[in-house]
Every structure is written in C-alpha cells, then in structure tokens.
C-alpha cells in the first residue's frame, strides 16, 4: 500500500458547481473537476444551495452550510468520492421534502 505525501498543503481559492461537476481552483494553479454524482447532497441541491459555499480555514476544505456538506481538498486530490451511506442520504432527502 502506498501513502500520498504532499509537499505542500493543497489550498482551494475558488469553487464552482455546475449541473454536472464540482470545480475547484487551487492556489498553485491546478484545477480539480469531479462529477457532482460523487457528492449526492450537492447533486440534489438547488442552484442557490450549491452556490452558498465557504472555504474552511485557509482553504483546506469547502463547506455548504445549507446542505451540511464538507469536502476536504486532500480527498478531492486523492480521488475519493463522498462516503455518505445510502441510508443517511435517504433520511436527508426525506427531511428536505417536509
């Protein structure tokens, strides 16, 4: 098993969410684009909810307070999709319709 060793902490500086993708610009000039399907809460969110994001700390993670969604930049770089269980997502979706 190998371990990812980062020379520099990856820091987000800008975030965009489209109907299909989450796009994150990093301070070192890289741009990460991942499918929105990796993060079901973002996938099912309204455009207004998707655009209400904030960077945590110096940009080590992104938070969507309306959705209770937090995505770490290291996880994005490592290619890790969200880990929410189907039961948790179903419960969250049920609360949204009330």
C-alpha positions as CSV (number, residue, x, y, z in Angstrom):
1,X,0.0,0.0,0.0
2,X,1.3,3.4,-0.9
3,X,0.8,6.7,1.0
4,X,0.3,10.0,-0.6
5,X,2.9,12.5,0.7
6,X,2.1,16.1,-0.1
7,X,5.0,18.6,-0.5
8,X,2.6,21.5,0.1
9,X,-0.8,21.6,1.7
10,X,-3.4,21.9,-1.2
11,X,-5.5,25.1,-0.7
12,X,-8.7,26.0,-2.6
13,X,-9.2,29.5,-3.7
14,X,-12.3,29.3,-5.8
15,X,-15.2,26.9,-6.2
16,X,-17.8,26.4,-8.9
17,X,-20.7,24.0,-9.1
18,X,-22.4,23.2,-12.4
19,X,-25.2,20.8,-13.1
20,X,-22.6,18.1,-13.7
21,X,-19.4,18.9,-12.0
22,X,-17.7,20.3,-8.9
23,X,-14.8,22.5,-10.0
24,X,-12.1,23.7,-7.5
25,X,-9.2,26.0,-8.3
26,X,-6.2,25.6,-6.1
27,X,-3.7,28.2,-5.1
28,X,-0.9,26.5,-7.0
29,X,-2.8,26.9,-10.4
30,X,-4.3,23.5,-10.6
31,X,-8.0,22.9,-11.2
32,X,-9.8,19.9,-10.0
33,X,-13.0,18.8,-11.7
34,X,-15.0,15.9,-10.3
35,X,-18.5,14.5,-11.1
36,X,-21.2,16.0,-9.0
37,X,-22.6,12.5,-8.6
38,X,-19.7,11.9,-6.2
39,X,-21.5,14.1,-3.7
40,X,-25.2,13.4,-3.7
41,X,-26.1,16.3,-1.4
42,X,-24.7,18.7,-4.0
43,X,-26.3,16.6,-6.8
44,X,-29.8,17.0,-5.2
45,X,-29.3,20.6,-4.1
46,X,-30.8,23.7,-5.7
47,X,-28.6,26.0,-7.6
48,X,-28.9,28.5,-4.7
49,X,-27.8,25.9,-2.2
50,X,-24.9,24.9,-4.4
51,X,-23.6,28.5,-4.7
52,X,-23.7,29.1,-0.9
53,X,-20.3,27.7,-0.1
54,X,-17.4,28.9,2.0
55,X,-13.8,27.9,2.4
56,X,-12.8,26.5,5.8
57,X,-9.5,27.6,7.4
58,X,-7.1,28.7,4.7
59,X,-8.9,26.7,2.1
60,X,-8.2,23.2,3.2
61,X,-11.9,22.3,2.8
62,X,-15.2,23.6,1.4
63,X,-18.4,23.8,3.3
64,X,-22.0,24.1,2.1
65,X,-23.8,25.1,5.4
66,X,-27.3,24.8,3.9
67,X,-26.5,21.1,3.0
68,X,-24.4,20.1,5.9
69,X,-21.7,19.1,3.3
70,X,-18.0,19.4,3.9
71,X,-15.4,18.3,1.3
72,X,-11.7,18.2,2.0
73,X,-9.3,19.3,-0.7
74,X,-6.9,16.3,0.0
75,X,-9.8,13.9,-0.6
76,X,-10.5,15.6,-3.9
77,X,-6.9,15.2,-4.9
78,X,-6.9,11.6,-3.8
79,X,-9.9,10.9,-5.9
80,X,-12.2,9.9,-3.0
81,X,-15.9,10.4,-3.6
82,X,-18.2,11.3,-0.7
83,X,-18.8,8.5,1.7
84,X,-22.3,9.1,2.8
85,X,-24.3,5.9,3.3
86,X,-27.5,5.3,1.2
87,X,-29.5,5.3,4.5
88,X,-28.1,8.6,5.6
89,X,-28.8,10.1,2.1
90,X,-32.4,8.8,2.1
91,X,-33.0,10.3,5.5
92,X,-31.6,13.6,4.4
93,X,-33.7,13.6,1.2
94,X,-36.8,12.8,3.3
95,X,-36.2,15.8,5.6
96,X,-35.9,18.1,2.5
97,X,-39.4,17.3,1.3
98,X,-41.0,18.2,4.6
